[in-house]
Amino acid sequence: MSLQGSLKDIQLPDIIQLVSTAGKTGMFLLRRGATEGRIYLQEGQIVHAEVGDSQGEDAVYEMAIWNDGEFLFQPDVRPPRVTVQRSNTTLFMEAARRIDEWRVIARKIPSMDMVPEIVPSLPQGRSHVQLNTGEWMVLARIDGRRSVRELAQACGLSLFDTSKILYGLITHNLVRLKEPPPVAPPPPPGEDTGAIRSEVSSNMQASGVTPATRHERLLNYLERVRHVSLEVLGPDCAPIVETYYLKARAAVQGDQGLQAIQETIVQMVREIAKLKGQDVVRTLLDQLKRIRA
């Protein structure tokens, strides 16, 4: 059974502890704004996590500090790999320590999407500065275009360690932050997504279909969508397909209606479009439109 809610109401460590105590295997899908992350549990133990370009323990620490956003636990989802070795208790003890430090860092770096740039002149009264190896490495990779998150990747450091170094550089007026340039929204995968909505709707609204039969047909339809998507997209997209399949299945079991199911499938297609491009999406859409419930 899926479990979902808001991180404003319950902190991530608390909800993971609840699922962990029950020895569950599955995946937490976490969303905060446009950022999406995943935490995988195997018999209650965190074994893999990913958010943005971060994986493993660093990804757990990054998501543990989120105090808003949505979570959805999907049972029986297997991890694609194992990147976490520490126990849950050790992970969240370290996360708690980092949360305290993040509160301080956030005073100077309110968003990981902000862009650091070097202050063109030294602070008044200073003719030279002394920097350690980590500070020089970060400073050398600041180009006025990379965000804090991208800078961490370029340096080969965790987001936490990069932010700590930046905090010191900003405090000493050697670096400042600016807002990121506006990003145009990705183009939709095409008008064919409307065909998916209408196809699901027409299949489910046929005359003589009882609520129980409709429920059964929807589950059958989703299973075919899952099978076709995995066949077209291959194993590298399996986590995405499984995520949206389970989300749509939960919508069916929760009697959320056709619109919720339609939108879930469309969301999957849009995510695939960003990852694989329009040609793959056209192939997938062509196959999905042929499915009959």
C-alpha positions in Angstrom: 0.0 0.0 0.0 1.4 3.4 -0.9 1.9 6.2 1.6 1.9 9.9 0.7 1.9 13.3 2.4 3.6 16.6 2.8 7.0 17.2 4.3 5.5 20.3 6.0 3.5 17.9 8.2 6.2 15.3 8.9 10.0 15.3 8.5 11.7 12.9 6.2 13.7 11.0 8.9 10.4 10.4 10.9 8.5 9.0 8.0 11.4 6.8 6.9 11.8 5.6 10.5 8.1 4.6 10.4 8.5 2.6 7.2 11.9 1.2 8.3 10.4 -0.2 11.6 8.0 -2.2 9.5 10.9 -3.7 7.5 9.4 -2.5 4.2 11.1 -2.6 0.8 10.2 0.2 -1.6 11.0 3.7 -2.8 10.3 7.2 -1.5 9.6 9.6 -4.4 10.2 13.1 -3.1 9.4 16.4 -4.9 10.2 19.9 -3.9 9.3 22.4 -6.6 11.0 21.2 -9.8 13.5 19.0 -7.9 12.7 15.3 -7.6 14.6 12.7 -5.6 14.3 9.0 -4.7 15.3 7.0 -1.6 15.2 3.2 -1.9 14.8 0.9 1.1 15.6 -2.8 1.3 13.8 -4.5 4.2 13.7 -1.2 6.0 17.3 -0.2 5.4 18.2 2.7 3.1 20.4 1.2 0.3 20.3 3.9 -2.4 19.3 7.5 -2.9 19.5 10.0 -5.8 18.6 13.6 -6.3 19.9 15.8 -9.1 23.5 14.8 -9.7 24.0 13.5 -6.2 23.8 9.8 -5.2 24.2 7.7 -2.1 24.7 9.3 1.3 25.1 12.9 -0.1 21.7 12.5 -1.7 20.2 11.4 1.6 21.7 14.3 3.4 20.5 16.8 0.8 16.9 15.6 1.0 16.9 15.2 4.8 17.0 19.0 5.2 13.9 19.6 3.0 11.1 21.1 5.2 8.6 21.3 2.4 7.5 19.3 -0.6 5.6 16.1 -1.1 6.5 12.4 -0.6 5.1 9.2 -1.9 6.2 5.8 -0.7 5.8 3.0 -3.3 6.2 -0.5 -1.8 8.0 -3.3 -3.5 10.2 -1.1 -5.8 13.7 -2.6 -6.0 16.7 -0.3 -5.9 18.6 0.0 -9.2 21.9 -0.2 -7.3 23.4 0.0 -3.8 25.2 3.2 -2.9 24.6 3.5 0.9 26.3 1.3 3.4 25.6 3.1 6.7 22.7 2.3 9.0 19.7 4.5 9.0 20.5 5.7 12.5 24.0 6.7 11.5 22.7 8.4 8.4 20.2 10.6 10.2 22.5 11.4 13.1 24.9 12.8 10.5 22.0 14.5 8.7 20.9 16.2 12.0 24.4 17.6 12.4 24.4 18.9 8.9 21.0 20.4 9.3 22.4 22.6 12.0 25.2 23.7 9.7 22.9 24.2 6.8 20.9 26.7 8.8 24.0 28.8 9.2 25.0 28.3 5.5 21.5 29.2 4.3 22.0 32.7 5.7 24.5 33.3 2.9 23.4 30.7 0.3 19.6 30.6 0.3 19.4 28.5 -2.9 21.6 25.9 -4.6 20.5 27.4 -7.9 22.2 30.7 -7.3 25.3 31.5 -9.3 28.6 32.4 -7.5 30.8 35.0 -9.1 34.2 36.3 -8.0 34.2 39.9 -6.5 36.4 41.9 -8.9 38.5 43.6 -6.3 39.8 42.7 -2.8 38.0 44.2 0.2 39.3 47.6 1.2 42.5 47.4 3.3 43.5 43.9 2.1 46.3 43.4 -0.4 46.4 39.6 -0.4 44.5 36.6 0.8 45.5 33.2 2.1 43.4 30.3 0.9 43.5 26.5 1.5 43.6 23.9 -1.2 39.8 23.4 -1.1 39.1 27.1 -1.4 41.5 27.5 -4.3 39.9 24.6 -6.1 36.4 26.1 -5.7 37.5 29.6 -6.6 39.3 28.4 -9.7 36.0 26.9 -11.0 33.8 29.8 -10.5 32.9 31.3 -13.9 29.8 33.3 -13.2 27.7 30.8 -15.0 27.7 27.7 -12.9 25.2 27.4 -10.1 26.2 26.2 -6.7 25.0 22.8 -7.6 26.9 22.7 -10.9 30.0 24.1 -9.2 30.0 21.2 -6.7 29.9 18.8 -9.6 32.7 20.5 -11.4 34.8 20.4 -8.2 34.0 16.7 -7.5 32.8 17.7 -4.1 29.5 17.1 -2.2 27.0 20.0 -2.3 27.5 20.3 1.5 31.3 20.6 1.3 31.1 23.0 -1.6 28.6 25.2 0.2 30.7 25.3 3.4 33.7 26.5 1.3 31.5 29.1 -0.5 30.2 30.3 2.8 33.7 31.2 3.9 34.5 32.9 0.6 31.3 34.9 0.7 31.8 35.9 4.3 35.3 37.3 3.4 33.8 39.2 0.5 35.8 37.2 -2.1 32.7 35.8 -3.8 29.1 37.0 -4.2 25.9 35.3 -5.4 23.6 36.4 -8.2 20.2 35.0 -9.3 20.3 32.3 -12.0 19.2 33.2 -15.5 15.5 32.3 -16.3 15.1 28.9 -17.8 12.6 28.3 -20.5 10.2 25.5 -19.7 10.9 22.3 -21.8 8.7 21.9 -24.8 5.8 19.5 -24.4 6.3 16.1 -26.2 3.6 17.0 -28.6 -0.1 17.1 -29.1 -0.2 13.3 -29.1 -0.5 13.3 -25.3 -4.0 14.5 -25.8 -4.7 11.2 -27.7 -3.6 9.3 -24.6 -6.1 11.2 -22.4 -9.0 10.6 -24.9 -8.0 6.9 -25.4 -8.1 6.2 -21.7 -11.4 8.0 -21.4 -13.1 6.3 -24.3 -12.0 2.9 -23.2 -13.3 3.4 -19.7 -16.6 5.1 -20.5 -18.0 2.5 -22.8 -21.6 1.6 -22.2 -22.3 -1.3 -19.9 -19.0 -1.0 -18.0 -19.7 -1.3 -14.2 -17.5 0.4 -11.6 -15.9 -2.9 -10.7 -15.3 -3.8 -14.3 -13.9 -0.3 -14.9 -11.5 -0.7 -12.0 -10.3 -4.1 -13.4 -10.0 -2.7 -16.9 -7.9 0.3 -15.7 -5.5 -2.0 -13.9 -5.2 -4.1 -17.0 -4.6 -1.0 -19.1 -1.9 0.3 -16.8 -0.2 -3.1 -16.8 -0.1 -2.9 -20.6 1.2 0.6 -20.5 4.0 -0.5 -18.2 4.9 -3.5 -20.4 5.0 -1.5 -23.6 7.0 1.4 -22.0 9.6 -1.0 -20.7 9.8 -2.7 -24.0 10.3 0.6 -26.0 12.5 2.4 -23.5 14.7 -0.3 -22.2 16.2 -1.0 -18.7 17.7 2.5 -18.2 14.3 4.0 -18.0 12.8 1.2 -15.9 12.9 3.3 -12.6 10.9 6.1 -14.2 8.3 3.7 -15.7 7.9 1.8 -12.5 7.5 5.0 -10.5 4.6 6.3 -12.7 3.1 2.9 -13.0 2.9 2.6 -9.2 1.6 6.1 -8.9 -1.2 5.5 -11.5 -2.0 2.1 -9.8 -2.4 3.9 -6.5 -4.7 6.4 -8.2 -6.9 3.6 -9.5 -7.0 1.9 -6.1 -7.8 5.2 -4.4 -10.7 5.8 -6.9 -9.2 9.2 -7.9 -10.8 9.0 -11.3 -9.8 9.0 -14.9 -8.1 12.4 -15.0 -5.6 11.4 -12.3 -4.6 8.3 -14.3 -4.4 10.2 -17.6 -2.2 12.9 -16.1 0.1 10.3 -14.5 0.7 8.7 -17.9 1.3 12.1 -19.5 3.8 13.1 -16.7 5.7 9.9 -17.4 5.8 10.7 -21.2 7.1 14.2 -20.5 9.8 13.0 -18.2 10.9 10.5 -20.8 10.9 13.4 -23.4 13.5 15.3 -21.3 15.7 12.3 -20.9 15.4 10.5 -24.2 14.3 13.2 -26.7 11.4 13.6 -29.1 12.2 10.7 -31.4 11.9 8.1 -28.7 8.8 9.8 -27.3 7.1 9.6 -30.7 7.8 5.9 -30.9 6.5 5.4 -27.3 3.3 7.5 -28.0 2.6 5.6 -31.2 2.8 2.3 -29.2 0.7 3.6 -26.3 -2.1 4.8 -28.6 -2.5 1.3 -29.8 -3.3 -0.1 -26.4 -6.9 -1.1 -25.6 -8.1 -1.7 -22.1 
